Amino acid sequence: FFLCYFCLPVLPVVTTLNQPNMSANDAEETASSAADDDVTTAVENLEVSSNGSKDFPNQPILAEMHQKRNATHSKLRAYEAKRRAAYESKLQSSSLYWRAFRTLMHDSLLETQKADALLRGWTHASETYEMSMRSVGEWCIDEKGVPVTDAKKKKKILDAQEASAAVGGTGGDGAKTLLAAAGYTTEEKCGTMIKSLANSASSVANQYSDMIKTMNSEVLPELSSLLEQLKSDVLVMEKLGDSIMHELEMAEEEVCSAWLAYYNKAMEFCGSSASDIKTKQAGARVGAPVDPNAVVHGCTDVWVDEMRYRMAVAFLSSVWEKCSSELSKLFLSMKDAECNRRNRIKELLIKATQRQERLWLGLPGVVTPILKDLIEWPMERKIVEDDVQSSIRARAQSIQRDETEHKKADDSTVKAAGLTGVNMKDGNFELSSPLVSDLMSRAKVIEKRGTGLMSTWKVTLAIVTEDSFLQLFDLPSSCKLHPGSAPEVAFQNLIPPVIVPSLEGIKGGIKIPSAKTWFDNLAPTESFVLSNCTVSIKDVTAKDPNTFELIEALSGKMMARTRKMQFRAVTREEAVDFVEALKKSK
């Protein structure tokens, strides 16, 4: 049932490592390009020329790097454009049908409330009629012909009748004072017809009393219980559905925010010369403008923002999958609840109507059509499901028409940054792990230690990017990795489980974490600009020959300062290899 509403085309988003890394020669050539002369490149809407040799006639290494970056940007733009087109339609459809579903739930609740109010009003009217007919049968009627139902007034009238009967005896003139207490003057004898009519009023009152007892003991309590349960279920379902839709919207916003941050960063670097890039790197930490979409404030590495975007897409895909499952459960729960509600209301209405039928045997033409309609009301599950589906679709169409009529003329869809004029066919590929990005050159799990007296060795994931940055990710305390472990495994440990709203969580009051907190571990703990760093390795005869040190020169307003960090690999060979990679990236 759920699939007919929500199963729209979804772009494949995975984090598998299925793209090759750059070769050592590519990394070496890219590293040496940072020292070349200033070269500016015209960039318009990120559509950089693919002819690298033409833009960089005297610098083949820069040209090759330019082509690789341009290819990566073009693919990501095409992918994001296609992804947004698919997800926007999917999210709008989901939101539309969820709102239609909410109106159906409210109408189900309203229908049950009306049924409860109707039968209670019907019972109250029957009680009023029963009391009035009993007063009529007891001759408790005032001078205007209105039955006296007040207990004190009735007692006064009945006492007067008894006193009058005691004085007058069983016949003769004593009957003249039968209703004297009520101000009546009557003839000597009421006659058999009037007495029989009064007795019939008492009989009718007794029949109404039996019907009222049935309603109060068998129908109204169950209907009230059904109504209270439905109120609770509707409240839980609304809260769950709203939470799921909010989670989907927040996940989409995170992807859009990550894309904007990546796009802005990519535009800055693609449109800058080599010297401008050096300047941005050197001033990355001091006086850098605050970008609300940036992953790490002051970090000018494009890979970090590209990594954030890729993982945001992966998070969105996982959220959609889990939210779809929860929405399926929600719809199945709603169908069961709606089928049970309709069946129970049918049973209670039939019971109440049948009891009224026994009471209204004199008016079969009024009761029989109602009872016939109730009995012939189809309750087969397939018919009920089709009716629910048709109702939701009709409500969704009604909501859509109403929104279209009230939509402002100047409302328009704002195009996202960098997504205009792209060929969506180019985006038909799987977005892979950030560790296979063309913007990354080396990744390794090593140990790090600060220069403080109390500093200890900690396992960290070190990533060297093509833009001459060293990014360090501290692994969670629950992670049992050691130096030399696979970088892919270490990166997976930075990714927390995806938690979306569920029926059990809503009932249990579990707080659903925000989509923003999901990326907490994906921000680098430390970031070094390698062009500002010097790296040195201990001598092979030293106590710990597989240890090397990185010193970064930091610019300040008053005076220059440095930052030091020690690193330790598993073997001397690995340390030498990583140091060479750092030097080449400079």
N, C-alpha and C positions, 0 to 999 in steps of 0.2 A: 504493500500500500504506500509506504513512504517513498519507494524508488520512483514512482510516477511523478513525484513532485520535485525531488532533489537530485536525481541522478542526471546531471548535465555533463558535458565533456569537461574533463579535468586534464590540465597539462601535467605530464609526468615530471615529478620533482624528486630526486633522490640525492643521496650524499655518498654515492659509491665512487670509488677511485677508478675511473675509467678513461682518464685522459693522461697522456704522457707528460712528465716534467720536462723542463728545459734541459738541454744538454749542458755539460760543463763548458764547452766552447761558447755556447750562447750566453751563459752566465758571465764568463770572462769578458766576452765582447761587450756585454751590457755594462759591466762594472767599469770598464775603461772609458766608456762614453761620458762619464760624469766629469772628466777633466777636460773635455773638448771645449772649443770656443762657443760663444753664444749663437744659438740658431733659433729663430722664431718661426713658428708654423701657424698659418691661418686656420682657425677652427670656427666653423659655423654650425651650431646645433649638433656638435659631436660628429659631424660627417667629415672626418679627416680624409684627405686623399690617400688612397691605397698605394700610390706610387712613391715608396719610401726614398728611392734613389733620386727622384726629382726634387723632393723637399729637402734632402740632405745630400747634395751632389758631392761633397768632399768628405763625407763622414759615413761610410757604409755601415759601420756598427750601429750608429744612431738611426740610420735608415731602417735597418733590420728590426731594431727594437721598436721603432715607430710603427712599422707594419704589424708587428705582433700585438702591440697595444691597440692599434686601430681595429684589428680583427676581433680582439676580445670585446672591445666596446660595441662594435657593430652587432656581434652575436647577442650580447646582453640586452642591447636596445630592442632588437627584434624579439627576443624571448619575453621581455617585460611587456612589450606592446601586445603580443599574443596572449600572454597570461592575464593581463588586465581585461582584455576583451572578453575572455572566457569567464573569469571570476566575477566581473561586474554583472554579467547576465545571470550567473549562477546565484550571486548574493541577492540580487533584486528579486529573482524568482523565489528564493528561500524566504526572504522577508515578506513578500506578498502573500505566500501561502500560509506563513506563520500567523500573520495578522488575520487572515481569513479563518484560520483555525481558532484563534482567540475569540473571534466574534461568535463562532459556532459554540464554543464552550460557554460563553456568556449567555447565549440564547438557550442552551440546554439548562443552565442554572435558572434563567428566567422562566422557562417553561415549567420546571419543577416547582418553583416558588408560586407560580400561578395555580398549578394543580393543588398545591398545599393550601393556598389561600381560598381557592374555590371550594374544596371539600370542608375546610374549617368554617367558611361562611355558610355553606349548605347545612352543616351540622348545627351551627348556631341558630340559623333560621328554623331548623327543625325543632331545636330546643324551645325557641320562642313560641312556635306553633303548638308544640306539645303542652307547654304551660298554659297557653291560652285555651286550648281545647279542653284541658282538664278543668280549668276554672269554669268553662261553659257547662261541662258535665256536672259540675258541683253547684251550679247556679250562682257562681260568684261573678256577677255582672253588675256594672254600675248603671246609673240612670241613663247614660248615653249609649248603652249597649256595648261598652268596652269591657272585655274580660279583665277581672281584677287578679293580678298575679302577685302582688305584694303580699308577703306572708302575714304581716300584722293585719292588713285590711281584710284578707281572706278569713283569718281567724275570727275577726269581729263579725263578719257576715255569717259564717258558719255557726257561731255561738247564738246569734240572733235567730237563725233558722231553728236551732234546737229548742230554744226557749219558746218560740212561737208554736212549735209542734207539741211541746209539753202542755201548753195552755189550751190549745184547741183540740187536742186528742187526735184521733185518726180520721175524722171526717167532720162534716158540718161546717159551721162558721169558722172553725179553727184554721182552715186553709187560707182565710183572707189575709192573715199576717205572715205568710210564708217568707216573703222578701221585705218585710216591713223595715228591717234594719238598714236596708239599702235604699229606702225611700220609694219602694215599688208598691203599687196597689194592683192586685190581681183578682181574678175570678176565684170562685171557690175551688175549682178543680182544674188541674193542668191538662188532664186528658191523656190518654194512652199515647197519642201521636207525639205530643211534646215530650213525654217521658222517654219514649223510645228514641226520639231525636237527641235528647240529652245523654241517654245511655250510649248512643252511637258516637257522640263526641268523646265520651270517656274511652270507648273502644279505640277510636282513632288515636287518642292521646297515648293509650297503652302500646299501640303499634308503633307510634313515633318513638316512644321510650325505648322499645326493643331495638329499633333501628339506630338510635343515638348511642346505645350501649355498644352495639357492633362497631360503629364508626370510631368511638373513643377507645375501644380495646383492641381492634384488629386493623383498622385502616390508618387513622391519623398518626399513631406512634411510629409505625413503619415508614410512613411518608415523611414524617419529621426527621427520622434517622437518615433516610435516603438524602434529604435535602442538606443536612449538616455534613454528611460524608462528601456529597458533591461539592459543597462550598470549600471543604478542605482540599479535595483533589484539584479543583480548578485553581486554587491559590498556589498549590505546589507546582502544577503544570505551567501556569503563567510564569512563575518565578524561574523555573527551569528553562522554559523556552526563551524567555527574555535574556537569561544569562547566556544561553548558547548563542543566540543571535549577536549579543554584545561581544562575546568572545570571538566570533567570526569577523565582526567588524573591526575589533581591535587588532586581530592578527593581520587583516588586510591593511590597516593603517600602518602597522609596523613595517610591512613590506614596502609600502609607498614611501615611508620615511627613510628606510634603508636605501631605497633606490635613489631618492633625492640626494641623500648624503653622498652616495657613491658617484652620482652623475656630476654633482657640483665639484667634487674632488678631482674626478677624471677630467673635467673641463679645464680646471686650473692647470693641471699638468700637461695636458695635450696642447694647450695654447701657450706654453711657456718655453723659454729657451733653457739651455743647460745651466747657464749662470743664474737665471731666475729660480730654477728648481733648487740649486744650491742655497740661494738666499732664503727660500721658503723652509728648507730643511734646517738651516742654521737658526732661524728664528721661530722654530716650531713651538717652543715652550714659553718664550717670553713675549708678551704683548700680542699673542695670536688672537684674532677675533673669535668670539664664541659662536659656533654653529650649533643650533639646537638639535640638528639631525646627526651630528658627528658621533661616531662611536666613542672616541677618546678625544677630549678637548686638547688641542695643541698638537695632535698627531697629523702629519701631512702625508702619511702613507696611504696610497690608493688601495692597496691590497686589504687593509683593515676594513675599509668601508665596503669593498667588494665581498669580502668574507662575511660581513654582517648581512649584506643583501642576500647572498646565497643561503645562509642559514635562516634568514627570515622567510624565504620562500619554502625551505624545508619545513620550518615550523608551521607555516600556513597550511601546507599539504597535510601534515600530521593532524593539525587541528580540524581540518575539514573531514578527514577520515573518522576521527573519534567523535566529532560533533554529529556527523551523519548517523553513526551508530546510536548515539544517545537520542537523536531526533526520531530514529526508527522505533526505539523502545518507547518513546513518548507517544508516538502515533498509535502503536499497538496497544499501549495502556489506555489511551483515549478511546480507541475503538471498543475495547472490552468494557470500559466504564459506560460508554454511551449505549452499547447493546444491553448491558445489564440494567441501566437506568430505564431505557425504554420498555424492556420486558417487565420490570418491576412496576413502573407507572401503569402499564397496561393491566397488570394483574390487580393492582389496587383500585384502578378506575372501574374495572369489571366487577370487582367485589362490591364497591360502593353502589354502582349502578344496579347490580342484581338485587341488592338490599332495598334500593329505592323502588325497583320494579315490583317486589313483593308488597311494598307499601302502596304503590300506585297501580294496583291492578285495575282500578277503574279508569285509568288513563293510559291504555296500552299504546295508543297512537303517538304519545309523547316519548315514551321510554324505548319502545321497540326499535325505531330507527337508530337511536344512539347506541343501544346494545349491539345491534347488527353491525354498525360501523366499527365498534371496538373489537368485536370478535373477528371480523374480516380484515382487520389491520395486519398486514403481513409482517412477520417478525423473523423470517429466515435470514441467517447471517449475511449471505451474499446480497440480499435485497437491502438490508440495513447498511452494509458497507457501500454499496452503490449509491444509496441515498445520501450518506454522509459525504462521499466524494463529490457528488453532484452539488451538494449544498456548499461545500468549501469552494468549489470552482466558481459557482455563481456568485458567492460572496466576494471572492477575489476579483472577479470581473467588475462587480459593482464598486468595490473600493478603487480599482484602477480607473474606472470611468470618472468617479468623483474626484480623484486626485488630478486627473487630466483636465477636468473642467476648471478646477481651482488653481491650476499651476500658472504661475506668472509667465507673461509672454517673454520676459527677458531671461528666464531661467535657461541655462545651458550647461552642458557638461564641460568642465574645465580640463583641458588636456594636461596630462602629467608631463613633467620636465623631460625633454629628450625623446619623447615617444611619437612625435609627429613625423610623418614622411618615411616611416620604416616599412620594410617588407615583412609582414608577419610570417611568411613561409620560412624565412631565415631563422625564426625562433622555434622551429619544430625540432627541438633536441632536449636531451635530459641535462638539467643543471647539476653538475657534479660537485664533489667536495672542494672546499677552498684550498686544500692541500695540493690539488692538481692545477691550480690557476697558473696562467702564464705570468702573473705578477709575483709569483713566489719562486725562489731559486733553491732553497735548502731548508729542511726541517729535521730536528734531532731532539731526542730526549736526553738531557744532560743534567748536571747539578750546578747550582749557583750559590754564591755566598757573598754577603755584603762585607764592607771593611770594618764594621763595628766589632767591639771586643766580644759581644754576646752573640754574634752572628753564627749561624749554623748552616750546614749544607742542606739545600732543599732541591727536590727533583722538580724540574721545570721543562716545559716544551719550548724550545728555541726555534724561531722561524726567521730566516733571512729572506727579505723580499727584493724584487728587482729594482725598487726605488731606493736602495741602500739604507734599509732599516733593519734593525734586529728587534723582533717582537718576542717578549717572554710571557708565557702563560703559566701561572702557578696552578698546579693540579690540585683538585679537592682532597681534603684529608682522608676521605673514604677510598681514594684511589690507591691501589696497591702496586703501582708501577715502579720500576727502578730504572736507573740510567741505562741507556741502550735499548729500551723498549721501542716498539714500532711507533712512529709519530702518529699514524692513523688511529691506533688504539688510544694513545694519550689524548688526541683531539676528541675522540668519541666520549671520553670521560668528562670533558668540559660541557657536554650537552646533557642537560637535565631531562627527566621524563616529561612528556607533554600531558598536562592535566586539564581536562575540560569539564564544564558543569555536567553532573549526572544526577539521576533521580535519587540515588542513595546519598549523594553529597548534599543535595538540597534538603532532604529530610533530616540528615544528620547535622546540619548546620556547619558543614565543612567550608572553610573559606577558600575560594578558588584564587590561586595566584594570578597576578596580572601578566599579560603577555610581555610587558617590559622586563619583568624580573627573570624571564626565561633566558635572557641574553647576558645575565650578569657575569657568568664565567667566560663569556666569549670576548670580553674586552681585555686587551693585553695588560698584564700587571706592570711590566716595565717596557719602555720603548727607547731604543738607542738610535741616533742618527749616525750611521757608520762613517759618513764623510767627515764627521767631527770627532771621530774616535781613533785611538791608537791601540793596537792589540799586541800583546807580547806573551810568549810561552816560556815556561821554565826550561832550564837546560836539562838535557837528557840524564845528567848525573845528579840532578837535584833530588830531594827527598820525595817529592810528588811530581814526577816528570809529565804527567798527563793533565796538568793544571795550567790554565792561561788566564790572563787578566785583560780587561777592557776598560779603557779610560776615555771618558767623553768630555770634551771641552764645552761648557755651557756659557752662553753669553748672558750678561746681567746688566742692569742699569748703572750700577756703581762700579762693579769690578767683575772680572772674569773668574769663574770657578770651574771645578771639575767634579765628575762623578765616577766612582770606580766600582767594578763588579768583578768577582772572580768566578771562574767556571772550571768544571772538572769533568772530563770524559772518562769512559771506561778504560780505554787503552791510550797509549801514547800516539798510536797511528790515527785513531779517531780524533784526538785533540789537534794533531797537526793538520789533518784534513779539514776540520771545521775552521781552524784559524786561517787556512788558505782561502776558504770560502768567504770569510769575513773580509779579508784583505782584498779579494777580487771584487767584492760588492762595493767597496769604497770607490 
